[in-house]
Amino acid sequence: MPPVAEYCRVAQRIVTRTGQPVDVRVHESFDAFVKSKAVIADTDGAIPEIQQFHWHDTSGVLVGISCKLKSADHLNLVYGDGSAGPDGACQDMNRHVYRALLATVRDPVYPDVVFDANETVWNQEQPGMTGPDWLKPYVATAVDDDGQLQVRARGFRVDFTDLRFAAVPARFRGVHYCHFIAPEHLLAVMNGDAAPGVVIGRAVDTSGYEPPAQ
């Protein structure tokens, strides 16, 4: 189980199947996280910088972690074929955490856990606006009619080599963004110490926002 400060570093490895070292910047400010990008500096030997933000409930308990990761295709482009990939889903990290937690739970309240595959956010009309859509609040855990615990992720990916975005500035490309359930909160739900229904995300003001030129 990764320490919280290392969470996105592990997520980068799991989601994009890479051993490439990365630097992680953990943001205390939501606005700073919104403005940040997962980047690779244009210098020899540069290490990717990925971004991390923590979501807390009204009592200050950590309930979610968001990561701005690099996409596998950009890692392969910079560090050579086979450096990463293929890109998986954000839920791959939630599954990884869940398997680790199972070893610590004797009698889970929800024996059946389903990882909702419908995680991708995409703004078809304005692809450059997908970031604000990704940040909108969503319910990350819920119980379905069969009594199964539903765990939901939310993410989107813009490959660096996607010709649809060839004219977009490099900082907006080669990214894989994910919202995850925090391990401690998932453990509390599994043990019955916290109720499902946690909300992750926050709406951003998009008035006057101009998507990157395409």
Phi, psi and chi 1 to 4 in degrees:
 res  aa     phi    psi   chi1   chi2   chi3   chi4
   1 MET       -  122.3 -174.9   63.6   59.7      -
   2 PRO   -72.5  143.8   26.2  -34.6      -      -
   3 PRO   -59.0  152.2  -18.6   29.5      -      -
   4 VAL   -56.2  -42.8  171.8      -      -      -
   5 ALA   -66.0  -17.7      -      -      -      -
   6 GLU  -104.3    5.8  -62.9  -70.6  -50.2      -
   7 TYR   -58.8  -48.5 -168.6   90.8      -      -
   8 CYS   -70.2  -26.6  -71.5      -      -      -
   9 ARG   -63.3  -43.2 -168.1 -171.1  -49.5  -84.9
  10 VAL   -69.5  -40.2  176.6      -      -      -
  11 ALA   -60.3  -39.3      -      -      -      -
  12 GLN   -58.6  -42.9  178.5   74.7   69.5      -
  13 ARG   -66.6  -42.9  175.0  172.8   60.7   83.6
  14 ILE   -74.1  -48.1  -62.6  -64.6      -      -
  15 VAL   -72.6  -39.4  172.6      -      -      -
  16 THR  -106.8    7.2   63.3      -      -      -
  17 ARG    52.4   63.2  -62.2  166.3  170.9   83.1
  18 THR  -139.6  152.1 -175.5      -      -      -
  19 GLY  -107.9    8.7      -      -      -      -
  20 GLN   -64.6  125.3  170.5   61.7   39.4      -
  21 PRO   -61.6  145.5  -21.1   33.3      -      -
  22 VAL  -138.9  153.6  -64.8      -      -      -
  23 ASP   -96.0  141.6  -72.1  -28.7      -      -
  24 VAL  -115.4  127.0 -178.5      -      -      -
  25 ARG  -106.2  117.3  177.2  173.0  -67.1 -172.5
  26 VAL   -94.6  122.4 -179.9      -      -      -
  27 HIS   -97.9  131.1  -65.3  -91.1      -      -
  28 GLU   -84.3  -29.7  -62.8  -66.6  -28.6      -
  29 SER   -95.8  129.1  162.3      -      -      -
  30 PHE   -62.6  -43.0  174.3   69.9      -      -
  31 ASP   -61.8  -39.5  -70.7  -19.6      -      -
  32 ALA   -65.6  -38.3      -      -      -      -
  33 PHE   -65.4  -42.6  176.8   70.5      -      -
  34 VAL   -58.4  -41.6  170.2      -      -      -
  35 LYS   -78.2  -17.4  -65.7  174.5 -176.9  176.6
  36 SER   -74.7  160.6   70.8      -      -      -
  37 LYS  -135.6  150.9  -58.9  -70.6 -175.4  -69.3
  38 ALA   -81.2  118.0      -      -      -      -
  39 VAL  -134.0  159.4  -64.7      -      -      -
  40 ILE  -125.8  116.9  -57.8  174.6      -      -
  41 ALA   -64.3  147.9      -      -      -      -
  42 ASP   -85.1   59.3 -169.7   17.3      -      -
  43 THR  -137.7  152.7   56.8      -      -      -
  44 ASP   -61.2  133.5  -69.7  -19.3      -      -
  45 GLY    74.8   12.1      -      -      -      -
  46 ALA   -65.0  140.4      -      -      -      -
  47 ILE   -99.4  135.2  -64.1  176.5      -      -
  48 PRO   -58.2  142.7  -21.8   32.3      -      -
  49 GLU  -109.4  120.2 -178.7 -175.4   88.2      -
  50 ILE  -109.2  164.6   61.4  175.7      -      -
  51 GLN  -120.9  147.0  -46.2  -63.5  -29.6      -
  52 GLN  -138.7  142.8  177.8  168.9  -33.0      -
  53 PHE  -142.7  145.8 -176.8   72.9      -      -
  54 HIS  -109.9  137.0  -59.0  156.8      -      -
  55 TRP  -105.8  132.0  -59.1   96.0      -      -
  56 HIS  -121.1  150.4  -61.2   85.4      -      -
  57 ASP   -81.8 -176.3   65.3   12.9      -      -
  58 THR   -64.8  -19.5   54.8      -      -      -
  59 SER   -95.9    4.4   60.1      -      -      -
  60 GLY    90.1    6.7      -      -      -      -
  61 VAL   -80.9  134.0  173.9      -      -      -
  62 LEU   -68.1  123.3  179.1   65.9      -      -
  63 VAL  -121.8  -19.5  -65.8      -      -      -
  64 GLY  -152.4  157.1      -      -      -      -
  65 ILE  -134.5  132.4  -60.1  173.1      -      -
  66 SER  -113.3  140.6  -64.1      -      -      -
  67 CYS  -131.3  134.0  -58.8      -      -      -
  68 LYS  -103.4  103.8  -65.7 -176.7  174.9 -178.2
  69 LEU  -102.3  166.6  -50.3  174.0      -      -
  70 LYS   -88.3  146.2  -68.9  -53.9  -61.0  176.4
  71 SER   -78.4  155.1   64.0      -      -      -
  72 ALA   -62.7  -37.9      -      -      -      -
  73 ASP   -66.0  -34.1   81.0  -45.0      -      -
  74 HIS   -70.7  -39.9 -161.1 -173.4      -      -
  75 LEU   -61.3  -42.4  -65.1  175.6      -      -
  76 ASN   -65.6  -37.1  -75.7  -36.5      -      -
  77 LEU   -64.8  -39.9 -172.6   65.4      -      -
  78 VAL   -86.0  -41.6  174.7      -      -      -
  79 TYR  -107.6   -0.1  -57.1  105.6      -      -
  80 GLY   106.7  149.5      -      -      -      -
  81 ASP   -56.0  138.6  -71.2  -17.2      -      -
  82 GLY    90.4   -1.8      -      -      -      -
  83 SER   -69.7  -24.4  -61.4      -      -      -
  84 ALA  -159.7  166.8      -      -      -      -
  85 GLY    93.6  174.7      -      -      -      -
  86 PRO   -73.1  159.3   29.3  -36.2      -      -
  87 ASP   -58.7  135.2  -88.1  -74.1      -      -
  88 GLY   -97.6 -153.4      -      -      -      -
  89 ALA  -109.3  159.2      -      -      -      -
  90 CYS   -57.9  -35.6  -62.4      -      -      -
  91 GLN   -61.9  -18.9  -73.3  -74.5   35.4      -
  92 ASP   -58.6  -36.6  -68.2  -14.9      -      -
  93 MET   -72.9  -41.2 -176.3   60.8  177.3      -
  94 ASN   -61.0  -40.1  -81.2  -22.5      -      -
  95 ARG   -64.9  -41.2  -68.7 -171.9 -174.9   94.2
  96 HIS   -58.7  -45.5  172.9   80.6      -      -
  97 VAL   -65.7  -43.4  168.2      -      -      -
  98 TYR   -60.5  -43.7  174.6   68.1      -      -
  99 ARG   -61.6  -38.2  -72.9 -167.2  -66.2  -93.0
 100 ALA   -67.9  -38.1      -      -      -      -
 101 LEU   -70.4  -31.7  -67.8  175.5      -      -
 102 LEU   -55.6  -31.6  -85.6  178.5      -      -
 103 ALA   -68.4  -14.7      -      -      -      -
 104 THR  -107.5   -3.3   69.5      -      -      -
 105 VAL  -110.7  117.3 -179.6      -      -      -
 106 ARG   -75.8  -47.2  -70.4 -174.5  178.2 -179.4
 107 ASP  -136.9   80.4 -172.6   18.8      -      -
 108 PRO   -63.2  140.9   21.7  -32.1      -      -
 109 VAL   -63.9  -33.4  174.1      -      -      -
 110 TYR  -118.2   92.2  -56.9   99.5      -      -
 111 PRO   -63.0  -27.9  -18.8   31.0      -      -
 112 ASP  -108.2  120.5  -62.8  -40.1      -      -
 113 VAL  -120.7  130.4  177.1      -      -      -
 114 VAL  -115.9  129.6  177.2      -      -      -
 115 PHE   -98.3  102.8  -66.1   89.5      -      -
 116 ASP   -55.4  122.3 -173.8   -3.1      -      -
 117 ALA   -79.9  -12.4      -      -      -      -
 118 ASN   -85.8   70.6 -173.3   25.9      -      -
 119 GLU  -106.6  -12.8   66.2  176.0   50.9      -
 120 THR   -81.9  130.3  -57.1      -      -      -
 121 VAL  -105.4  132.8  175.8      -      -      -
 122 TRP  -153.9  129.9 -166.3 -112.0      -      -
 123 ASN   -95.5  100.7 -171.3  -38.6      -      -
 124 GLN   -65.2  -35.8  -62.2  -70.0   -9.6      -
 125 GLU   -77.7  -37.3  -64.3 -178.6   -2.8      -
 126 GLN  -134.4   83.7  -67.8 -177.6  -66.9      -
 127 PRO   -55.6  -30.9  -26.5   35.6      -      -
 128 GLY   -68.9  -10.7      -      -      -      -
 129 MET   -98.6    9.3  -70.5  -73.0  -75.8      -
 130 THR   -62.1  -34.1  -59.2      -      -      -
 131 GLY   -55.2  -52.4      -      -      -      -
 132 PRO   -59.6  -37.0  -28.2   36.5      -      -
 133 ASP   -63.9  -40.7  -71.6  -32.3      -      -
 134 TRP   -61.9  -34.2  173.4   69.0      -      -
 135 LEU   -79.6  -13.4  -73.7  164.0      -      -
 136 LYS   -60.9  145.9  -70.4  178.4 -179.3  177.4
 137 PRO   -60.5  143.8  -21.7   32.9      -      -
 138 TYR  -147.3  157.9   78.3  103.3      -      -
 139 VAL   -84.6  117.7  179.7      -      -      -
 140 ALA   -89.3  -21.1      -      -      -      -
 141 THR  -138.7  141.7   53.8      -      -      -
 142 ALA  -157.6  161.7      -      -      -      -
 143 VAL  -110.3  127.1  177.7      -      -      -
 144 ASP   -85.5 -177.8   63.5   21.6      -      -
 145 ASP   -65.7  -19.7  -66.9  -20.8      -      -
 146 ASP   -93.0    6.1  -64.0  -38.1      -      -
 147 GLY    79.6   11.3      -      -      -      -
 148 GLN   -85.4  143.6  -61.5  173.1  -46.1      -
 149 LEU   -82.0  121.1  177.7   65.1      -      -
 150 GLN   -96.0  124.4  -63.4  -93.7  -13.6      -
 151 VAL  -110.2  125.8  176.8      -      -      -
 152 ARG  -116.7  136.9  -62.0  164.5 -179.4  156.1
 153 ALA  -109.4  169.9      -      -      -      -
 154 ARG  -145.6  130.3  176.4  173.1  -79.3 -173.7
 155 GLY  -159.1  170.3      -      -      -      -
 156 PHE  -155.7  158.0   76.9   94.7      -      -
 157 ARG  -134.7  136.9 -170.9  176.5   99.8 -136.1
 158 VAL  -125.1  104.5  178.1      -      -      -
 159 ASP   -65.4  143.8  -75.4  -15.9      -      -
 160 PHE   -65.3  -31.9 -164.6   87.0      -      -
 161 THR   -93.9    6.2   53.3      -      -      -
 162 ASP   -68.8  114.7 -169.9  -29.5      -      -
 163 LEU   -62.4  -21.6  -65.6  178.6      -      -
 164 ARG   -63.7  -22.8  -66.6  175.4  -61.4  170.1
 165 PHE  -119.4   23.7  -55.3  101.5      -      -
 166 ALA   -60.9  -30.3      -      -      -      -
 167 ALA   -88.6   -5.2      -      -      -      -
 168 VAL   -77.4  140.6  174.1      -      -      -
 169 PRO   -52.2  145.4  -27.4   35.1      -      -
 170 ALA   -57.8  -31.4      -      -      -      -
 171 ARG   -66.3  -18.5   67.9 -176.6 -176.7  -82.5
 172 PHE   -92.4   -4.6  -67.6   96.8      -      -
 173 ARG  -114.1  166.0  -64.6 -176.7  -76.4  133.3
 174 GLY    68.1   40.6      -      -      -      -
 175 VAL  -126.6  152.6  -61.6      -      -      -
 176 HIS  -139.4  106.2 -163.8  154.7      -      -
 177 TYR   -98.8  140.1  -71.5    6.0      -      -
 178 CYS  -143.3  140.0  -66.3      -      -      -
 179 HIS  -102.7  134.7  -65.6  -47.1      -      -
 180 PHE  -125.7  155.7  -55.9  105.2      -      -
 181 ILE   -76.7  136.3 -168.6   74.0      -      -
 182 ALA   -68.8  137.1      -      -      -      -
 183 PRO   -55.4  -42.5  -27.1   35.3      -      -
 184 GLU   -64.1  -37.1  -64.8   85.8  -11.2      -
 185 HIS   -71.9  -41.3 -179.0   68.6      -      -
 186 LEU   -61.0  -40.4  179.9   55.9      -      -
 187 LEU   -62.2  -42.1  178.3   61.4      -      -
 188 ALA   -63.1  -39.2      -      -      -      -
 189 VAL   -66.9  -42.9  173.0      -      -      -
 190 MET   -61.9  -35.1  -67.7  166.6   66.0      -
 191 ASN   -86.3   -7.5  -81.2  -35.5      -      -
 192 GLY    84.2   12.4      -      -      -      -
 193 ASP   -89.9   -8.5  -63.0  -35.5      -      -
 194 ALA  -143.9  147.8      -      -      -      -
 195 ALA   -89.4  146.4      -      -      -      -
 196 PRO   -62.4  165.1  -19.3   32.2      -      -
 197 GLY   112.4    8.4      -      -      -      -
 198 VAL   -65.3  142.6   67.5      -      -      -
 199 VAL  -108.9  131.8  174.7      -      -      -
 200 ILE  -118.8  141.1  -66.4  173.6      -      -
 201 GLY   114.2  166.5      -      -      -      -
 202 ARG  -154.3  135.1 -175.1 -172.0  -54.2  175.5
 203 ALA   -69.6  144.6      -      -      -      -
 204 VAL  -114.7  152.0  -65.0      -      -      -
 205 ASP   -78.0  113.9 -178.1    6.0      -      -
 206 THR  -101.9    8.2   57.8      -      -      -
 207 SER   -64.9  128.4   59.4      -      -      -
 208 GLY    80.2    2.3      -      -      -      -
 209 TYR   -77.5  132.0  177.4   87.1      -      -
 210 GLU  -115.9  119.5  -66.3 -175.3    6.1      -
 211 PRO   -58.8  155.1  -19.8   31.0      -      -
 212 PRO   -58.4  140.7   18.8  -30.7      -      -
 213 ALA   -61.0  141.6      -      -      -      -
 214 GLN  -120.8      -  -62.5 -174.5   42.1      -
